[in-house]
Each structure stands twice: as C-alpha cells, then as structure tokens.
Amino acid sequence: MPNPKKRAEKQEAASSKKNAAEAAKKASAEEAEWNKGAKGASKSDKEAEKKAEQQRKKDEKARLEAEENAALPSKPVAKAKGAEKAAAKKTNKIEDFLAASGIEKKAPGLTATNIDDALDALTITGKGPKVVNTADIDRHPERRFKAAYAAFEERRIAEMKAEKSGLRLQQMKDVAYKEFQKSPENPFNQLTADHNGESLIAPWASIANQSATREELQDIAQAERQKTEKRLATK
C-alpha cells in the first residue's frame, strides 16, 4: 500500500518543478522583451544623433556662406558702377554727336552733357531746329492766355480725378492754377516782347506790345542766343 507521505512529497516536488519552469519561462520572456526595447531605443538614439549632426553641418555651412558674402562688395556699389558706366557711355555718344556735327570746330568752348544741351549747341552754330528768330517772339500772349489756361485746367482736373486725389473741385482748380504759372503751355512763359523790346521769360511777364520794332525783336533773339551760349560755355 503506497505511503501517503511520499506521495504528497512527490506531488509537492512536481508542483515546485512546474512553478520553477513557469517562472523561468516568464523571466526569459521578460528578458527578451527588454532586449527588444533596448535595441529599439538604441536605434532611435542613433537616428536622433544622425539628424543632429546633419543640422550642425547645415548651420556651419550657412555661417561660412554668410561670412563670405559679408567680405564681398555690396550689390548697390555694383549698381552704382553700372550707372557710372552708362553715364560715361552716354556722354561719349553726345561728344561723338557734337564732333560729327562740326560743333567743336565752330564753337570749341561749348560743352553738352545731355541731349537738350546738344540741340542748343546746334542752335547756336546755326544747324539746329531751334534757332530763335523774330517770328518766334510772341507779341500778344494775352490773347492766347484764356484759352490756353482753360485747356490746361480741364486736362489737369481730369487727370487728378483719374488719380483719385480726394481733392474738392475748387482745390483741384487751385492746383491747376499754380501749375499753369510755371507751365511751358502758359503763353507768358514763352518768349515775348514788352514795350521796351526786351526778352521776357519769367512767369506772368507783362503784356506784350505792338510797339516793339523789328530791330528790337532781333535784339531779343540775339540775347536769347547769347544766354544759351553762355550757359553751355560754363558747364
């Protein structure tokens, strides 16, 4: 007959062995899981380190480029040099134009730095289209003043309305009036003759008179020519 005590011991031993096996299995599983997590963390750390190194290299490259650009001449200087070259080229063309027209030989003291001056120089030497003669001198600017101002005012008010200046009608008329005082469209700003036969160029000159003689008108034309010649000679 089996001994109950021994059978109990065997059952206890088997149970202990089973528990030990389960504990070992559980420990093994936990260790495997931990190793897996550690391996994943290591991979993430390596990726983060790689990205940090790439950013560091990028920042270093940007810093070096900034230092290099700071050492170079600024772009506005380059533009200024380009403008100087263009101005010099333009001046040379004007000088060539004067030489081809024979102005330097006929009037060596004259200089021109722009197209208007060059045309004035042609006028002085008798080759230009702007030779002042007695026909160019307006004896009656007052007869043309009203119509000229009306046309000027109408055009400027239309322009200011198109620009949406926000001015009232009277304000726009005031602006047009002030502008007309200095406008070349103002008959009194054009070459006129007064009762003394003198040249009147200033704005709002006195009204012309029919008493200016032909000789006086010729004197006015000659005076204008001398003024232009003096201006070009002093440039």
Buried (B, 14 or more C-beta within 10 A) or exposed (E): EEEEEEEEEEEEEEEEEEEEEEEEEEEEEEEEEEEEEEEEEEEEEEEEEEEEEEEEEEEEEEEEEEEEEEEEEEEEEEEEEEEEEEEEEEEEEBBEBBEEBEBBEEBEEBBBBEEEBBBBBBBBBEBBEEBBEBEBBBBBBBEBBEEBBEEBBEEBBEEBEEEEEEBEEEEBBEBBEEBBEEBEBBBBBBBBBBEEBBBBEEEEBBBBBEEBEEEBBBBBBEEBBEEBBEEBEEE
